[in-house]
Amino acid sequence: MTRSPSPGTAGTAPSVLFVAPDRTRADAVAAALDRHDVSVTVEFDLGTALGHVADRTVDCLLIPGQFGQHTAADVVALVRDRHPEVPVVLLGPGGADGGDEGDEGDDSDEGDDDLLAADPAVYRFSDDVDSISYDRLADRIRAAVARYRSSQAQRTERDIVTRLERRIQRTERKITSLHGVAMRLASAADADDIYAETVEAAERILNLDICFAFEAEADRFVPKAQSSTPTARALRPVPKDAGAMGETFRTGESHRAVDMELHAFGRPEFGDYRSGLSVAIGSFGVFQAVSEQTGAFDEIDLELAELLVAHTNAALQRLSFERRLRVERDQYAALFENSADCIIDSEFVDGESVIRAVNPAFEATFGYDESEVVGRAIDDVVAPDDRLDEAAKLTEMVRAGDFVQTEVRRQTANGERDFLLRSVPVGENTIYAVYTDITARRDIEREMEAQNRRLDEFTSVVSHDLRNPLSVATGHLNLARESIDNDHLEAVARAHDRMNALTEELLVLARQGTDAFATTTVSLAETAERCWENVETEGATLVVASDRTVVADAGRLHQLFENLMRNSVEHGSPEASEPTDGGDDTGGPLTVTVGALDDGFYVEDDGAGVPPELRSRIFDTGFSTGTAGIGFGLTIVSNVADTHGWTVSVGESAAGGARFEFTGVASEP
């Protein structure tokens, strides 16, 4: 034997083995074929040659017509026992130098000749070395090898197709089986059952012998189910950022590790496994399968695992939704039963909103037992006769899908009452009609409207019916004073001034609360100085001790300062003829100071001050300590503070005068 042959493949030189009876013939044939670019391996032992045939390492076999005690037919039979298709070229004695399959040749045994002729992969050439056409032999070998390789390629292709078809059939059967698993998962009532069914299906249908499912908790994964084949080490909770499990859950991307040693996340903690699958169960957890073999899982295994886990995720989502739905239904039921509002559960039937149920608050307010109204139209039960058209329009709006929130009057057990009606959709064709009793509020609003009307009338009287005669009287008084010098006329003038001041303060009080209220940033210093210019100071002095900016309605803050300053001047100035709202006159020059507090500001003077026993009454309407005071100035101050949400208090200044502090005042740096 010169060398061991190697199997040839398409595009490579053929592997030709010559089973030679002697060295001379072997060398002659090998040399001649080599000149025709056909490399030949020579083997003198028939058993070894048959071993190469059985190993599929030979593309073509050259054999003599007689090999020892074996005829060509004997050798071909031995070859066919080991390889049914490898081409055999016979160099038999007396054989004609032919080129077609089954070339005729001289054979003493007709049976053997028939056997050889029936084999399409047997080719004959003459045994006479000198007469062999080696170029034709080389061509015949190349053609036989090409046909053999083509046949092998087709066989290999058919085998591959067959294997693929079988794999597809197995995959289709698995997919069909997984549909059945999906049906069982869809009816599972517990998450643990879903995890267990998932792992059982993976083991039974997908042949994932070692697999498990973990559920995600706040900071870790906990095992929920595992296959009948346990892991090498017991499953236990793992941190949420651990390895492939943590990465799969975080990204939602599946992983297939062909070799754990080469995978970025390394081997799992539950054994020395070499390959694995990791699939996220949505936001619920992770499914994994492992194997001790490298490359145990392919893409189809991964896709089937993903299909199974998709069914698992859908089942867990269904459970989660049903759980939330039960909670919401319980909340709805509790709200329905315990709400102080009157609630009607209704559905639309032939265009009418028909009552299905009412809550206890409805029964108490409208005087109906639930059994009396179920099945009746809402409007027929609660709408007064003169409001049926309005109720029908609202019902139509609700039926059209509009959200209704409006004030209505409805007939109750105690007569008609005012309600805020809201429509609340709770189902495809189901509506809650919620009636909130606002009768008390509406009564107050109606009373306020009546009071405002009376106030408007009063304001009109004050501003026109009193002012006009007063203006006429003042005009006549001025004419009289030009011609007559009489002390009585001076008293009349003072009375007119007093009546005018009374009229102005009454108008201020009447208009408070009706004028628009809009806050802005206001400087205490600028406001105080501007107001001081509008007050008859009678020699008094203003001191502004702060430049703070506060958030206030500028107009109302003006009213506050002017009334405080006027009050200080009237009760503290030495020229004041009599005490006014603040208390008794002490004489001497007066100083009014405006300054800042931590959360507000103050206005104080060094006048007579307010006695402690009177401080609780000083803001009452009409309260005054003197005959000249009308008692409205400090009421206006108190009202301004209340409108802003400030707290006002009165005390004593360091000089013994009156000190008014305003706290809870928003300010800017």
C-alpha positions as CSV (number, residue, x, y, z in Angstrom):
1,M,0.0,0.0,0.0
2,T,1.5,3.3,-1.1
3,R,-0.9,5.7,0.8
4,S,-4.3,6.0,2.4
5,P,-6.9,7.6,0.1
6,S,-9.1,10.5,1.2
7,P,-12.6,11.1,0.1
8,G,-13.0,13.5,-2.7
9,T,-15.6,16.2,-3.0
10,A,-17.0,18.2,-5.9
11,G,-14.2,20.3,-7.4
12,T,-11.3,18.2,-6.1
13,A,-9.3,15.5,-7.7
14,P,-10.9,12.0,-7.7
15,S,-9.8,9.5,-5.1
16,V,-8.9,6.4,-7.2
17,L,-7.9,3.1,-5.6
18,F,-6.2,0.4,-7.7
19,V,-6.4,-3.1,-6.2
20,A,-3.3,-4.4,-8.0
21,P,-2.4,-8.1,-8.4
22,D,1.3,-7.4,-8.7
23,R,3.8,-4.5,-8.6
24,T,4.5,-4.4,-12.3
25,R,0.9,-3.9,-13.3
26,A,0.4,-1.4,-10.5
27,D,3.3,0.8,-11.5
28,A,2.3,0.7,-15.2
29,V,-1.3,1.7,-14.6
30,A,-0.5,4.3,-11.9
31,A,2.2,5.9,-14.1
32,A,0.0,6.0,-17.2
33,L,-3.0,7.5,-15.4
34,D,-0.8,10.0,-13.6
35,R,0.3,11.3,-17.1
36,H,-3.4,11.9,-17.7
37,D,-3.8,13.9,-14.5
38,V,-5.5,11.0,-12.6
39,S,-3.8,10.2,-9.3
40,V,-4.0,6.6,-8.3
41,T,-3.5,5.0,-4.9
42,V,-2.3,1.4,-5.1
43,E,-3.4,-1.3,-2.6
44,F,-2.3,-4.9,-2.8
45,D,-4.5,-6.1,0.1
46,L,-8.1,-6.7,-0.9
47,G,-9.3,-6.5,2.7
48,T,-7.7,-3.1,3.3
49,A,-9.1,-1.9,0.0
50,L,-12.6,-3.0,1.0
51,G,-12.2,-1.2,4.3
52,H,-11.6,2.1,2.4
53,V,-14.7,1.4,0.4
54,A,-16.7,0.9,3.6
55,D,-15.4,4.1,5.0
56,R,-16.6,6.0,2.0
57,T,-13.1,7.3,1.3
58,V,-12.9,6.1,-2.3
59,D,-14.4,7.8,-5.4
60,C,-13.5,5.0,-7.9
61,L,-12.1,1.4,-7.6
62,L,-9.8,-0.2,-10.3
63,I,-9.8,-4.0,-10.1
64,P,-8.2,-6.7,-12.3
65,G,-10.3,-9.3,-14.0
66,Q,-8.9,-11.9,-11.6
67,F,-7.5,-11.2,-8.1
68,G,-5.9,-14.3,-6.7
69,Q,-8.8,-16.8,-6.2
70,H,-11.4,-14.1,-6.6
71,T,-13.0,-13.3,-9.9
72,A,-14.0,-9.8,-10.9
73,A,-17.6,-10.7,-10.0
74,D,-16.5,-11.9,-6.6
75,V,-14.7,-8.6,-5.9
76,V,-17.6,-6.5,-7.2
77,A,-20.0,-8.5,-4.9
78,L,-17.7,-7.8,-1.9
79,V,-17.6,-4.1,-2.9
80,R,-21.3,-3.9,-3.2
81,D,-21.8,-5.4,0.3
82,R,-19.9,-2.3,1.6
83,H,-21.0,0.4,-0.9
84,P,-23.8,0.0,-3.4
85,E,-22.9,2.9,-5.6
86,V,-19.1,3.5,-5.8
87,P,-17.9,3.1,-9.5
88,V,-15.8,0.0,-10.3
89,V,-13.6,-0.2,-13.4
90,L,-12.7,-3.8,-14.4
91,L,-9.4,-4.4,-16.1
92,G,-10.3,-8.0,-17.1
93,P,-8.5,-10.4,-19.4
94,G,-10.0,-10.6,-22.9
95,G,-12.2,-7.6,-22.2
96,A,-12.8,-5.2,-25.0
97,D,-11.6,-1.6,-24.6
98,G,-15.0,-0.1,-24.3
99,G,-16.4,3.2,-23.1
100,D,-20.1,2.6,-22.3
101,E,-21.7,1.2,-19.2
102,G,-21.7,-2.6,-19.3
103,D,-19.1,-2.8,-22.1
104,E,-18.9,-6.4,-23.4
105,G,-15.9,-8.6,-22.5
106,D,-14.9,-12.2,-22.5
107,D,-16.0,-13.9,-19.4
108,S,-16.1,-17.7,-18.9
109,D,-19.0,-17.5,-16.4
110,E,-22.2,-16.3,-18.1
111,G,-23.9,-15.7,-14.7
112,D,-21.1,-13.5,-13.5
113,D,-21.1,-11.6,-16.8
114,D,-24.8,-11.0,-16.5
115,L,-24.3,-9.8,-12.9
116,L,-21.6,-7.3,-13.9
117,A,-23.6,-6.1,-16.9
118,A,-26.6,-5.4,-14.7
119,D,-24.5,-3.1,-12.4
120,P,-24.6,0.4,-13.9
121,A,-21.6,1.5,-11.9
122,V,-19.2,-1.3,-13.3
123,Y,-17.0,-0.3,-16.3
124,R,-14.7,-2.7,-18.3
125,F,-11.4,-2.3,-20.0
126,S,-8.9,-4.8,-21.5
127,D,-6.2,-6.2,-19.2
128,D,-3.5,-5.9,-21.8
129,V,-1.4,-3.0,-20.5
130,D,0.0,-2.2,-23.9
131,S,-3.3,-2.1,-25.6
132,I,-5.2,0.0,-23.0
133,S,-6.2,3.5,-24.1
134,Y,-5.2,5.3,-21.0
135,D,-6.6,8.6,-22.2
136,R,-10.0,6.9,-22.6
137,L,-9.5,5.2,-19.3
138,A,-8.8,8.5,-17.6
139,D,-11.8,10.0,-19.2
140,R,-14.0,7.1,-18.1
141,I,-12.7,7.4,-14.6
142,R,-13.4,11.1,-14.5
143,A,-16.9,10.6,-16.0
144,A,-17.7,7.8,-13.6
145,V,-16.5,9.9,-10.6
146,A,-18.5,12.9,-11.8
147,R,-21.6,10.8,-12.1
148,Y,-20.9,9.2,-8.7
149,R,-20.4,12.6,-7.0
150,S,-23.5,14.0,-8.7
151,S,-25.5,11.0,-7.4
152,Q,-24.0,11.4,-3.9
153,A,-24.7,15.2,-3.9
154,Q,-28.3,14.5,-5.0
155,R,-28.6,11.8,-2.3
156,T,-27.1,14.2,0.3
157,E,-29.6,16.9,-0.9
158,R,-32.5,14.5,-0.6
159,D,-31.3,13.5,2.8
160,I,-31.0,17.1,3.9
161,V,-34.5,17.9,2.5
162,T,-35.9,14.8,4.2
163,R,-34.3,15.8,7.5
164,L,-35.6,19.3,7.1
165,E,-39.1,18.1,6.3
166,R,-39.1,15.9,9.3
167,R,-37.8,18.8,11.4
168,I,-40.6,21.0,10.0
169,Q,-43.2,18.3,10.7
170,R,-41.9,17.9,14.3
171,T,-41.9,21.7,14.7
172,E,-45.5,21.9,13.3
173,R,-46.6,19.2,15.8
174,K,-44.9,21.1,18.6
175,I,-46.6,24.3,17.5
176,T,-50.0,22.5,17.4
177,S,-49.4,21.1,20.8
178,L,-48.4,24.6,22.1
179,H,-51.8,25.8,21.0
180,G,-53.4,23.3,23.3
181,V,-51.1,24.6,26.1
182,A,-52.3,28.1,25.3
183,M,-55.9,27.0,25.9
184,R,-55.0,25.5,29.2
185,L,-53.1,28.6,30.3
186,A,-56.0,30.8,29.3
187,S,-58.2,29.0,31.8
188,A,-55.6,28.9,34.6
189,A,-56.8,30.7,37.8
190,D,-53.5,31.0,39.5
191,A,-50.1,32.3,38.6
192,D,-48.3,29.3,40.1
193,D,-50.4,27.0,37.9
194,I,-49.3,29.0,34.8
195,Y,-45.6,28.7,35.7
196,A,-46.0,25.0,36.3
197,E,-47.9,24.4,33.0
198,T,-45.2,26.4,31.2
199,V,-42.3,24.3,32.5
200,E,-44.2,21.0,32.0
201,A,-45.0,21.9,28.4
202,A,-41.4,23.0,27.7
203,E,-40.2,19.6,29.0
204,R,-42.8,17.4,27.4
205,I,-43.3,19.2,24.0
206,L,-40.1,21.1,23.4
207,N,-37.8,18.4,24.9
208,L,-36.2,21.0,27.1
209,D,-35.2,18.5,29.8
210,I,-33.8,21.0,32.3
211,C,-35.8,24.2,32.5
212,F,-37.3,26.6,35.0
213,A,-39.3,29.8,35.5
214,F,-38.5,32.7,37.8
215,E,-40.8,35.5,38.8
216,A,-39.6,39.1,39.2
217,E,-40.0,40.8,42.6
218,A,-38.8,44.2,43.7
219,D,-35.1,43.4,43.8
220,R,-34.8,39.7,43.0
221,F,-36.0,36.8,41.0
222,V,-37.7,33.9,42.8
223,P,-38.1,30.4,41.4
224,K,-41.7,29.4,40.6
225,A,-41.4,26.1,38.7
226,Q,-38.8,23.7,37.4
227,S,-38.7,20.6,35.2
228,S,-38.8,17.0,36.6
229,T,-35.1,16.8,35.9
230,P,-33.6,19.0,38.6
231,T,-30.7,21.3,38.3
232,A,-27.3,20.4,39.6
233,R,-27.8,22.8,42.4
234,A,-31.1,23.8,44.1
235,L,-32.9,26.8,42.7
236,R,-32.9,29.8,44.9
237,P,-33.7,33.5,44.6
238,V,-31.1,35.6,42.6
239,P,-30.5,39.3,42.5
240,K,-32.4,41.1,39.8
241,D,-29.3,42.2,38.0
242,A,-27.7,38.8,37.9
243,G,-26.2,37.4,34.6
244,A,-28.3,36.4,31.6
245,M,-31.5,36.3,33.7
246,G,-31.1,40.0,34.7
247,E,-30.1,41.1,31.2
248,T,-33.0,39.2,29.6
249,F,-35.5,40.8,31.9
250,R,-34.1,44.3,31.7
251,T,-33.9,44.4,27.9
252,G,-36.7,42.0,27.0
253,E,-34.4,40.3,24.5
254,S,-34.0,36.5,24.3
255,H,-30.5,34.9,24.6
256,R,-29.2,31.6,23.2
257,A,-25.8,30.6,24.5
258,V,-24.0,28.0,22.3
259,D,-21.1,27.8,24.8
260,M,-21.5,29.2,28.3
261,E,-17.7,29.6,28.5
262,L,-17.8,32.0,25.6
263,H,-21.0,33.8,26.6
264,A,-20.9,37.3,28.0
265,F,-22.9,36.4,31.1
266,G,-21.0,33.2,31.9
267,R,-22.5,30.0,33.4
268,P,-25.7,30.0,35.5
269,E,-25.5,29.6,39.3
270,F,-27.4,26.3,39.3
271,G,-24.8,24.0,37.7
272,D,-21.9,23.7,35.3
273,Y,-24.0,23.9,32.2
274,R,-22.5,24.5,28.8
275,S,-25.4,25.9,26.7
276,G,-28.8,27.6,27.5
277,L,-31.8,29.6,26.5
278,S,-33.1,32.7,28.3
279,V,-36.5,34.3,27.4
280,A,-38.3,37.1,29.2
281,I,-41.9,36.5,30.4
282,G,-42.9,40.1,29.7
283,S,-42.8,42.1,32.9
284,F,-43.4,39.1,35.1
285,G,-40.2,37.1,35.0
286,V,-37.8,34.9,33.0
287,F,-37.9,31.4,31.5
288,Q,-34.6,29.5,31.1
289,A,-33.5,26.1,29.8
290,V,-29.9,24.6,30.1
291,S,-27.9,21.7,28.9
292,E,-24.6,20.0,29.8
293,Q,-23.8,19.8,26.1
294,T,-22.3,22.6,24.0
295,G,-24.6,23.8,21.2
296,A,-27.6,21.9,22.5
297,F,-30.1,24.5,21.3
298,D,-30.6,26.0,17.9
299,E,-32.7,29.0,16.6
300,I,-35.8,26.8,16.2
301,D,-35.5,25.8,19.9
302,L,-35.3,29.4,20.8
303,E,-38.3,30.5,18.7
304,L,-40.4,27.6,20.1
305,A,-39.5,28.7,23.6
306,E,-40.4,32.3,22.8
307,L,-43.8,31.1,21.4
308,L,-44.5,29.1,24.6
309,V,-43.5,32.0,26.8
310,A,-45.6,34.4,24.8
311,H,-48.6,32.3,25.8
312,T,-47.4,32.4,29.4
313,N,-47.1,36.1,29.3
314,A,-50.6,36.5,27.9
315,A,-52.0,34.3,30.6
316,L,-50.3,36.2,33.4
317,Q,-51.5,39.5,31.8
318,R,-55.0,38.1,31.8
319,L,-54.7,37.2,35.5
320,S,-53.3,40.7,36.4
321,F,-56.1,42.4,34.4
322,E,-58.8,40.3,36.1
323,R,-57.3,41.0,39.5
324,R,-57.4,44.8,38.8
325,L,-60.9,44.5,37.4
326,R,-62.0,42.8,40.6
327,V,-60.5,45.5,42.7
328,E,-62.1,48.2,40.6
329,R,-65.5,46.4,40.8
330,D,-65.2,46.2,44.5
331,Q,-64.3,49.9,44.7
332,Y,-67.2,50.7,42.4
333,A,-69.5,48.7,44.6
334,A,-68.3,50.3,47.8
335,L,-68.6,53.8,46.2
336,F,-72.1,53.0,44.9
337,E,-73.3,51.7,48.3
338,N,-71.6,54.2,50.6
339,S,-71.7,57.4,48.6
340,A,-73.6,60.4,50.0
341,D,-74.5,61.3,46.5
342,C,-77.6,59.8,44.8
343,I,-76.4,57.3,42.2
344,I,-78.5,55.5,39.5
345,D,-77.0,52.5,37.6
346,S,-78.7,52.7,34.2
347,E,-78.5,51.2,30.7
348,F,-79.9,52.4,27.4
349,V,-82.8,50.4,26.1
350,D,-84.6,51.7,22.9
351,G,-83.1,55.1,23.4
352,E,-84.2,55.5,27.1
353,S,-81.9,55.4,30.1
354,V,-83.5,52.6,32.2
355,I,-82.7,52.1,35.8
356,R,-80.9,48.9,36.8
357,A,-80.1,49.8,40.4
358,V,-80.0,52.7,42.9
359,N,-77.9,53.3,46.0
360,P,-79.2,53.8,49.5
361,A,-78.7,57.6,49.2
362,F,-81.1,57.7,46.3
363,E,-83.7,55.7,48.2
364,A,-83.5,58.1,51.1
365,T,-83.5,61.3,49.1
366,F,-86.1,60.4,46.4
367,G,-88.3,58.3,48.6
368,Y,-88.3,55.2,46.4
369,D,-87.4,51.6,47.2
370,E,-85.1,50.1,44.6
371,S,-87.7,47.5,43.6
372,E,-90.1,50.3,42.7
373,V,-87.8,52.0,40.1
374,V,-85.8,49.2,38.5
375,G,-86.8,48.9,34.9
376,R,-88.3,52.4,34.7
377,A,-86.8,55.3,32.7
378,I,-84.8,57.7,34.9
379,D,-86.7,60.8,33.6
380,D,-90.1,59.3,34.5
381,V,-88.9,58.8,38.1
382,V,-87.1,62.0,39.0
383,A,-87.8,64.7,36.5
384,P,-90.6,67.2,37.3
385,D,-93.3,67.5,34.7
386,D,-92.2,71.0,33.6
387,R,-88.6,69.8,33.1
388,L,-89.2,66.6,31.1
389,D,-88.0,68.2,27.8
390,E,-84.8,69.4,29.5
391,A,-84.3,65.9,31.0
392,A,-84.9,64.3,27.6
393,K,-82.2,66.5,26.0
394,L,-79.7,65.6,28.7
395,T,-80.5,61.9,28.2
396,E,-79.9,62.2,24.5
397,M,-76.5,63.9,25.1
398,V,-75.4,61.1,27.3
399,R,-76.6,58.5,24.8
400,A,-74.5,60.3,22.1
401,G,-71.4,59.8,24.3
402,D,-71.2,63.4,25.7
403,F,-70.0,63.9,29.3
404,V,-72.8,65.8,31.1
405,Q,-72.2,67.9,34.2
406,T,-74.9,70.5,34.8
407,E,-77.2,71.8,37.5
408,V,-80.8,70.5,37.5
409,R,-83.9,70.5,39.6
410,R,-85.4,67.1,40.4
411,Q,-88.5,65.9,42.3
412,T,-87.6,64.3,45.6
413,A,-89.6,62.9,48.5
414,N,-89.5,66.4,50.1
415,G,-90.3,68.4,46.9
416,E,-88.1,69.8,44.2
417,R,-84.4,70.2,45.1
418,D,-81.3,71.4,43.2
419,F,-78.7,68.8,42.1
420,L,-75.4,68.7,40.2
421,L,-75.9,66.0,37.6
422,R,-72.9,64.1,36.3
423,S,-72.9,61.2,33.8
424,V,-70.2,58.6,34.5
425,P,-69.7,55.8,31.8
426,V,-68.9,52.5,33.5
427,G,-69.5,50.1,30.6
428,E,-70.2,49.8,26.9
429,N,-73.8,50.7,27.4
430,T,-74.0,51.4,31.1
431,I,-74.0,54.9,32.8
432,Y,-74.0,56.0,36.4
433,A,-76.1,59.1,36.9
434,V,-74.8,60.9,39.9
435,Y,-76.9,63.5,41.6
436,T,-75.2,65.7,44.2
437,D,-77.6,67.7,46.3
438,I,-76.7,71.4,46.1
439,T,-79.9,72.8,47.4
440,A,-78.3,74.5,50.4
441,R,-75.7,76.1,48.2
442,R,-78.2,77.3,45.7
443,D,-80.4,78.7,48.5
444,I,-77.4,80.7,49.8
445,E,-76.5,81.8,46.2
446,R,-80.1,83.0,45.7
447,E,-80.1,84.8,49.0
448,M,-76.7,86.4,48.1
449,E,-78.2,87.5,44.7
450,A,-81.1,89.1,46.5
451,Q,-78.8,90.8,49.0
452,N,-76.7,92.1,46.1
453,R,-79.7,93.5,44.4
454,R,-80.7,95.2,47.7
455,L,-77.1,96.4,48.0
456,D,-77.1,97.8,44.5
457,E,-80.3,99.6,45.3
458,F,-78.8,101.0,48.5
459,T,-75.6,102.1,46.6
460,S,-77.8,103.9,44.1
461,V,-79.7,105.7,46.9
462,V,-76.4,106.7,48.5
463,S,-74.6,107.8,45.4
464,H,-77.5,109.6,43.8
465,D,-80.5,110.3,46.1
466,L,-78.3,111.4,49.0
467,R,-75.4,113.0,47.2
468,N,-77.5,115.2,44.9
469,P,-79.4,116.9,47.8
470,L,-76.2,117.2,49.7
471,S,-74.5,118.9,46.8
472,V,-77.4,121.4,46.5
473,A,-77.3,122.1,50.2
474,T,-73.5,122.7,50.1
475,G,-73.9,125.0,47.1
476,H,-76.5,127.1,49.0
477,L,-74.4,127.1,52.1
478,N,-71.4,128.5,50.2
479,L,-73.6,131.3,48.8
480,A,-74.9,132.1,52.2
481,R,-71.4,132.2,53.7
482,E,-70.3,134.7,51.1
483,S,-72.9,137.2,52.4
484,I,-73.3,136.2,56.0
485,D,-70.7,135.6,58.7
486,N,-72.4,133.3,61.2
487,D,-71.0,130.6,63.5
488,H,-74.1,128.5,62.8
489,L,-73.1,128.3,59.2
490,E,-69.7,126.9,60.1
491,A,-71.5,124.2,62.1
492,V,-73.7,123.4,59.0
493,A,-70.5,123.2,56.9
494,R,-68.9,120.7,59.3
495,A,-72.2,118.7,59.3
496,H,-72.1,118.7,55.4
497,D,-68.4,117.5,55.5
498,R,-69.4,114.7,57.9
499,M,-72.3,113.7,55.8
500,N,-70.0,113.6,52.7
501,A,-67.4,111.5,54.5
502,L,-70.1,109.1,55.7
503,T,-71.4,108.8,52.2
504,E,-68.0,108.0,50.7
505,E,-67.2,105.3,53.4
506,L,-70.7,103.7,52.9
507,L,-70.0,103.4,49.2
508,V,-66.6,101.8,49.8
509,L,-68.2,99.3,52.1
510,A,-71.0,98.5,49.7
511,R,-68.6,98.0,46.8
512,Q,-66.2,95.7,48.7
513,G,-66.5,92.1,47.4
514,T,-68.1,93.2,44.2
515,D,-65.1,94.8,42.5
516,A,-62.7,92.5,40.6
517,F,-59.9,91.2,42.8
518,A,-56.5,90.8,41.1
519,T,-53.2,90.5,42.9
520,T,-49.9,91.9,41.7
521,T,-46.6,92.9,43.3
522,V,-46.9,96.1,45.2
523,S,-44.3,98.3,46.9
524,L,-45.2,99.1,50.5
525,A,-43.2,102.3,50.4
526,E,-44.7,103.6,47.2
527,T,-48.2,102.7,48.2
528,A,-47.9,104.3,51.7
529,E,-46.4,107.5,50.3
530,R,-49.1,107.8,47.6
531,C,-51.9,107.2,50.2
532,W,-50.4,109.8,52.6
533,E,-50.8,112.4,49.9
534,N,-54.6,111.6,49.8
535,V,-55.1,112.1,53.5
536,E,-55.4,115.4,55.4
537,T,-52.4,114.9,57.6
538,E,-52.8,118.1,59.7
539,G,-49.1,118.4,60.5
540,A,-48.5,114.6,61.1
541,T,-45.4,112.9,59.7
542,L,-45.1,109.6,57.7
543,V,-42.1,107.3,58.3
544,V,-41.6,104.3,55.9
545,A,-39.3,101.8,57.5
546,S,-39.3,99.2,54.7
547,D,-39.1,98.9,51.0
548,R,-40.6,95.4,50.9
549,T,-42.7,94.3,47.9
550,V,-45.9,92.3,48.7
551,V,-48.5,90.4,46.7
552,A,-51.8,92.3,47.0
553,D,-54.7,93.9,45.1
554,A,-53.3,97.4,44.6
555,G,-56.7,99.2,44.9
556,R,-57.7,97.4,48.1
557,L,-54.3,98.0,49.6
558,H,-54.8,101.7,49.0
559,Q,-58.1,101.5,50.8
560,L,-56.4,99.8,53.8
561,F,-53.6,102.4,54.1
562,E,-55.8,105.4,53.6
563,N,-58.2,104.3,56.3
564,L,-55.5,103.4,58.8
565,M,-53.7,106.8,58.2
566,R,-56.9,108.8,58.4
567,N,-57.8,106.9,61.6
568,S,-54.4,107.7,63.1
569,V,-54.6,111.4,62.2
570,E,-58.1,111.8,63.4
571,H,-57.6,110.3,66.8
572,G,-53.9,111.5,67.4
573,S,-53.4,114.9,65.7
574,P,-53.3,117.8,68.1
575,E,-55.6,119.7,65.8
576,A,-58.3,117.0,66.1
577,S,-61.3,118.5,67.8
578,E,-62.5,115.3,69.3
579,P,-61.5,111.6,69.5
580,T,-62.5,109.3,66.6
581,D,-62.4,105.6,65.9
582,G,-59.1,104.9,67.5
583,G,-59.6,106.4,71.0
584,D,-58.9,109.6,72.9
585,D,-56.9,112.5,71.7
586,T,-53.6,113.2,73.5
587,G,-52.3,116.2,71.5
588,G,-48.8,116.8,70.2
589,P,-47.3,116.1,66.8
590,L,-48.2,112.7,65.4
591,T,-45.9,110.2,63.6
592,V,-47.3,107.3,61.5
593,T,-44.8,104.5,60.7
594,V,-45.1,101.7,58.1
595,G,-42.7,98.8,58.4
596,A,-42.2,95.1,57.6
597,L,-42.7,91.9,59.7
598,D,-41.3,88.5,59.0
599,D,-44.5,87.5,57.2
600,G,-46.3,90.8,56.7
601,F,-46.2,94.4,57.6
602,Y,-47.5,96.9,60.3
603,V,-48.8,100.4,60.5
604,E,-48.4,102.2,63.9
605,D,-48.5,105.7,65.4
606,D,-47.5,107.5,68.6
607,G,-50.9,108.8,69.3
608,A,-53.3,107.9,72.1
609,G,-53.6,104.2,71.2
610,V,-56.5,101.8,71.7
611,P,-57.5,100.7,75.2
612,P,-57.1,96.9,75.6
613,E,-60.7,96.4,76.6
614,L,-61.8,97.9,73.2
615,R,-59.5,96.1,70.9
616,S,-61.8,93.1,70.4
617,R,-64.6,95.4,69.1
618,I,-62.6,97.9,67.1
619,F,-63.2,96.3,63.7
620,D,-67.0,95.9,64.3
621,T,-69.1,97.8,61.8
622,G,-70.2,101.2,63.2
623,F,-68.0,101.0,66.3
624,S,-66.4,104.3,67.3
625,T,-65.1,105.7,70.6
626,G,-66.0,109.3,69.7
627,T,-69.0,111.2,68.6
628,A,-67.2,112.3,65.4
629,G,-66.4,108.8,64.2
630,I,-68.8,106.8,62.0
631,G,-67.2,103.4,62.7
632,F,-66.6,102.3,59.1
633,G,-62.9,103.0,58.6
634,L,-61.5,100.0,60.5
635,T,-64.3,97.8,59.2
636,I,-63.0,98.5,55.7
637,V,-59.4,97.7,56.8
638,S,-60.6,94.3,58.3
639,N,-62.5,93.5,55.1
640,V,-59.5,94.2,52.9
641,A,-57.3,91.9,55.1
642,D,-60.0,89.1,55.0
643,T,-60.2,89.4,51.2
644,H,-56.5,88.8,50.9
645,G,-56.5,86.0,53.5
646,W,-54.4,88.0,55.9
647,T,-54.6,88.1,59.7
648,V,-55.0,91.6,61.3
649,S,-54.5,92.3,64.9
650,V,-54.3,95.5,67.0
651,G,-51.9,96.3,69.8
652,E,-49.8,99.0,71.3
653,S,-46.8,100.6,69.6
654,A,-43.5,101.3,71.5
655,A,-44.6,104.9,71.9
656,G,-47.9,103.9,73.4
657,G,-50.0,104.5,70.2
658,A,-52.0,102.1,68.1
659,R,-50.2,99.3,66.2
660,F,-51.9,97.3,63.4
661,E,-50.1,94.1,62.3
662,F,-50.9,92.2,59.1
663,T,-49.5,88.6,58.8
664,G,-49.8,85.8,56.3
665,V,-48.8,88.2,53.6
666,A,-47.0,86.9,50.5
667,S,-44.0,88.9,49.6
668,E,-41.1,89.0,47.1
669,P,-37.5,89.4,48.0
